[in-house]
Amino acid sequence: MIRWLQKLYYPIQAGHYRLEKHSIGLTLAIVFAAMIGGFVEIAPLFTIDETVEDAPDMRLYTPLEQAGRDIYIREGCYACHSQMIRTLVDEVDRYGPYSLAVESQYDHPMLWGSKRTGPDLARLGGKYSDDWHVVHLIDPRAVVPESVMPQYAFLAQSPLETASLPARLAALGKVGVPYDAAMIENAERDARGQANPDGDAAEGVAERYGEATQIRDFGGDGTRLTEMDALVAYLQILGKLTDAASRIETAAIEADMEAAQ
């Protein structure tokens, strides 16, 4: 086998050496290789309407959840946690239905990740209570003894900066996230309203983002809005912006049952 590879290697090496001495030929070869790579990347875009799933129930991140997502990115959580469940059986068994393209359509930037020091978080929402998340962020080893995650206790003491939320939502609107004028105008008010279910602003959050929006005190300190509230609100919505994945999984199970009959 090694001898066969050696016989193949040397002619290729000699041909490449000759090509390097002819600038026009080398340029054409580079252009040809780039064309192949470009075609492989661009061709799937022509069928994107057929390959991306339809999710009419897809809802937007609220201002509080978006603020939590920004904190998640700021603290580098994506470096240790992925947000994409692959179609492998063991991943589906552990984390739930595999991730769909439509679930990330409003994510800028996307946080699929490429490394798992910790578990995948694509379907973390609702798996644990708010109190569990708060304790885990303050002292990870209090709930997961073998965890190597750093502590984020300072989030509970850090007031959430909300003044920039209208501009942040407007910027997302520029790249295709369908925030309307009312959502952008009331972003700061809605962020506070979502974490204060007894306040006057809570009703407006439900009107703009849907009755299924989670409205409660996420961080455990009802007297002020902190970065802990925002991050927990974001973690609790992961995998719950649409139920498209569950519908596809249910349809696949039903089809398998019918085929087995």
C-alpha positions in Angstrom: 0.0 0.0 0.0 2.8 2.4 0.9 4.7 1.6 -2.3 1.6 2.3 -4.3 1.1 5.6 -2.6 4.7 6.5 -3.3 4.3 5.7 -7.0 1.2 8.0 -7.1 2.8 10.8 -5.0 5.9 11.5 -7.1 4.2 12.1 -10.5 1.7 14.4 -8.8 4.6 16.3 -7.1 6.4 16.6 -10.4 3.3 17.9 -12.2 2.6 20.4 -9.5 6.2 21.6 -9.6 6.0 22.1 -13.4 2.7 24.0 -12.9 4.3 26.4 -10.4 6.8 27.5 -13.1 3.9 28.7 -15.4 2.1 31.6 -13.9 -0.8 31.6 -16.3 -1.4 27.9 -15.8 -1.1 28.2 -12.0 -3.6 31.1 -12.0 -6.1 29.2 -14.1 -5.8 26.2 -11.7 -6.4 28.4 -8.7 -9.5 30.0 -10.4 -10.8 26.5 -11.3 -10.4 25.3 -7.7 -12.1 28.4 -6.3 -15.0 27.9 -8.8 -15.5 24.4 -7.5 -15.5 25.6 -3.9 -17.8 28.4 -4.6 -20.3 26.2 -6.4 -20.4 23.8 -3.5 -21.2 26.7 -1.1 -23.6 28.6 -3.4 -25.6 25.8 -5.0 -27.6 24.9 -1.9 -28.9 28.5 -1.6 -31.0 27.9 -4.8 -33.0 25.3 -2.9 -33.1 27.1 0.4 -36.9 27.6 0.2 -37.3 23.8 -0.1 -34.7 22.8 2.5 -35.5 25.2 5.4 -38.6 24.0 7.3 -41.7 26.1 7.6 -42.5 27.3 11.1 -45.5 29.7 11.2 -45.4 29.6 15.0 -41.8 30.9 15.2 -41.6 33.8 17.6 -39.0 36.4 18.2 -36.6 36.8 21.2 -38.0 39.4 23.6 -35.8 42.3 24.5 -34.9 40.6 27.8 -34.1 37.3 26.1 -32.0 39.1 23.5 -30.1 40.9 26.2 -29.5 37.6 27.8 -28.2 36.2 24.5 -25.8 39.1 24.2 -24.5 38.4 27.7 -24.1 34.7 26.8 -22.0 35.8 23.8 -20.0 38.4 25.9 -19.1 35.8 28.5 -18.0 33.3 25.9 -20.5 30.6 26.8 -20.5 29.4 23.1 -16.9 28.3 23.4 -17.9 25.4 25.7 -21.5 24.8 24.8 -22.9 24.0 21.4 -26.5 24.8 20.3 -27.0 22.2 17.6 -28.1 18.7 18.1 -26.9 16.5 15.2 -29.0 13.7 13.7 -26.9 11.0 15.5 -29.0 8.6 17.5 -27.1 9.0 20.8 -27.4 12.8 20.5 -31.2 12.6 19.9 -31.6 10.2 22.8 -29.7 12.5 25.1 -30.7 16.0 24.0 -34.0 15.6 22.1 -35.1 16.2 18.5 -32.2 17.2 16.2 -31.9 20.9 15.4 -33.6 22.4 12.4 -32.3 25.3 10.2 -35.5 27.3 10.8 -34.8 27.4 14.6 -31.7 29.6 13.9 -33.2 31.9 11.4 -33.3 34.9 13.8 -29.9 34.1 15.4 -27.3 36.8 14.6 -24.7 35.5 15.0 -25.6 31.8 15.0 -24.3 29.9 18.1 -24.1 26.3 16.8 -20.6 25.9 18.2 -17.9 23.4 17.4 -16.9 22.2 20.9 -18.6 20.7 23.9 -16.7 21.1 27.1 -20.2 21.2 28.6 -23.5 19.7 27.2 -25.4 21.0 24.2 -28.0 23.7 25.1 -30.2 23.7 22.0 -33.2 22.4 24.0 -32.3 23.5 27.5 -35.4 25.7 27.9 -37.7 24.3 30.7 -35.4 21.5 31.6 -34.4 23.1 34.9 -36.0 25.6 37.1 -35.0 29.3 37.3 -33.6 28.7 40.8 -31.4 25.9 39.5 -30.0 28.1 36.8 -29.3 30.9 39.3 -27.5 28.5 41.7 -25.6 26.9 38.7 -24.4 30.3 37.5 -23.4 31.5 40.9 -21.6 28.2 41.9 -21.6 25.5 39.2 -20.2 22.8 41.5 -23.1 23.3 43.9 -25.4 21.4 41.5 -22.9 19.7 39.2 -19.9 18.6 41.3 -17.7 17.6 38.3 -18.3 20.9 36.5 -15.3 22.9 35.3 -17.5 25.9 34.5 -16.4 29.3 36.0 -18.6 31.1 38.4 -20.8 34.0 37.2 -22.0 35.2 40.6 -21.4 38.8 39.6 -24.3 38.6 37.1 -26.7 38.7 40.1 -25.2 42.0 41.2 -24.9 43.6 37.8 -27.8 45.9 36.8 -29.0 45.2 33.3 -28.2 48.0 30.8 -31.5 48.5 28.9 -31.0 51.9 27.3 -29.4 50.4 24.2 -32.1 47.7 23.6 -34.2 49.8 21.1 -31.0 50.3 18.9 -30.1 46.7 19.2 -33.5 45.5 18.1 -33.5 48.0 15.2 -30.1 46.7 14.1 -31.4 43.1 14.1 -34.3 44.4 12.0 -31.9 45.5 9.4 -30.6 42.0 8.9 -34.1 40.4 8.6 -35.4 39.9 12.1 -39.1 41.1 11.9 -39.2 43.4 14.9 -41.9 46.0 14.3 -41.9 49.7 15.3 -43.8 49.0 18.5 -41.4 46.3 19.6 -38.4 48.6 19.0 -40.0 51.6 20.7 -41.0 49.6 23.8 -37.9 47.4 24.1 -36.7 48.9 27.3 -40.1 48.8 28.9 -40.7 45.3 27.7 -37.4 44.1 29.2 -38.4 45.3 32.6 -42.0 44.1 32.2 -41.1 40.5 31.4 -39.2 40.2 34.7 -42.0 41.8 36.7 -45.2 39.9 36.2 -47.1 42.2 38.6 -46.1 45.4 36.9 -48.1 47.4 34.4 -45.6 46.6 31.5 -46.1 42.9 31.7 -49.3 42.9 29.7 -47.6 44.8 26.8 -45.0 42.1 26.6 -47.6 39.4 26.1 -49.4 41.5 23.5 -46.3 42.1 21.4 -44.6 38.7 21.7 -47.5 36.3 22.3 -49.3 34.7 25.2 -46.8 31.9 25.5 -44.0 34.4 26.5 -42.5 33.6 29.9 -43.2 36.5 32.2 -41.7 36.1 35.7 -38.9 37.1 38.0 -36.1 35.0 36.6 -33.2 36.0 38.8 -34.9 35.8 42.2 -34.5 39.4 43.1 -37.8 41.2 42.3 -36.5 44.6 43.4 -34.3 45.2 40.4 -33.5 43.9 36.9 -30.1 42.3 36.7 -28.0 40.5 34.1 -28.9 37.3 35.8 -32.5 37.8 34.9 -31.6 38.3 31.3 -29.3 35.3 31.0 -31.8 32.9 32.7 -34.6 34.2 30.5 -32.5 33.4 27.5 -31.5 29.9 28.7 -35.2 29.1 29.5 -36.3 29.9 25.9 -33.7 27.8 24.1 -35.5 25.3 21.9 -38.9 26.8 22.6 -39.2 29.5 20.0 -41.1 27.0 17.8 -42.3 23.4 18.1 -41.4 22.6 14.5 -38.8 20.0 15.6 -41.4 18.2 17.8 -43.9 18.1 14.9 -41.3 16.7 12.5 -40.3 14.0 15.0 -43.9 13.1 15.7 -44.6 12.8 12.0 -41.6 10.6 11.5 -42.7 8.3 14.3 -46.2 8.0 12.9 -44.8 7.3 9.4 -42.6 4.5 10.9 -45.5 3.0 12.7 -47.7 3.0 9.5 -44.8 1.4 7.5 -44.5 -1.3 10.2 -48.2 -2.2 10.0 
